[in-house]
């Protein structure tokens, strides 16, 4: 298996191009959680994510061996940019296979780094299969996003820097998709200080690695569905599972709402734009998933910041609902003059601001003489929302909530 020596060699290579990203104290998170929290801001890395480290180390090792025939990768995100950047640095050809429906901004970003882009397949798995066959046909080298020791060693350099900056950490919290980042970081961490807990966090919408960790064998998901697209991995890698099983002390899952809440928290309170995958560690902290003594010194990896604008809008919306700052209701009214006014008067009296409203009296699922009002409200927390529920019930209004 990989060892600390390989990670240190990787760090010597990648230090040529990467930013040594800040690893800084987070006072608000510390106050909320009772831990001493530090954030490793790989969202500020060149190309916007940690993936550059592994891709650069892999391509550097190929060049050191005299292999300059070009590289191929399959990715619709951060790995694509990391491979393209590294290949451009070494003056070799890079071909990135991306699914057909990859957003134009991502395709353009990879092309701007000098890589050739091939659009193929309806999803990542189809793009990956084509990339592997293309690699063989063209006689090039394939750069896997996580099933590669040189890539894993490059990702492990994140932990090396964290423990150089703060040697007395009690725990590190790492996002998990395919498992390359946590595999490399766990090797480095346990080699430097076996007492540091390594905690994995994944999305509940992509639970394959968590299930595999619990069962001690590789288990694949039928499908994945998560706003944390950077860790939306369907199938479990037996390569990274071996590292995770050996070195990871705790494995937690966070929900979509919890991820959205963490993205919104980081944007508002830390002034950091972090993608869903990069925010899962903070989500685990905010929602009390961690099994650590209070006052523990905790380092959290913000793994990336490359988030699509439309996805950001969706995440903010979900985050506002999860943090009880927005409430969506469907209210049944008697369809007669004054009903809507009586309803809105309750909202006025209790200080709930209407941001969106619709009135429906024609749906076939309505009883004769009824109407539905759909309304979105700005609210001031869970207590305020409970007051709204009580006031509507007390006023005789039937309603249900949308989440």
Secondary structure, DSSP 8 states (H G I E B T S, - for coil): ---HHHHHHHHHHHTTTS----EEE-HHHHHHHSSEEEEEEGGGSGGGBTHHHHHHHHHHHHHHTT--S-EEEE-SSHHHHHHHHHHHHHT--EEEEE-TT--HHHHHHHHHTT-EEEE-SSSHHHHHHHHHHHHHHHT-EE--SSS-HHHHHHHHHHHHHHHHH-TT-SEEEEE-SSSHHHHHHHHHHHHH-TTSEEEEEEETTS-HHHHHHHHTS----S----S-GGG---S--HHHHHHHHHH--EEEEE-HHHHHHHHHHHHHHS-----TGGGHHHHHHHTT-----TT-EEEEEE-B----HHHHHHHHHHHHHHTTSEEEEEEEEESSTTHHHHHHHHHHHHT-EEEEEEEES--TTS-TTEEEEEEEEE--SHHHHHHHHHHHHHTT-EEEEE-
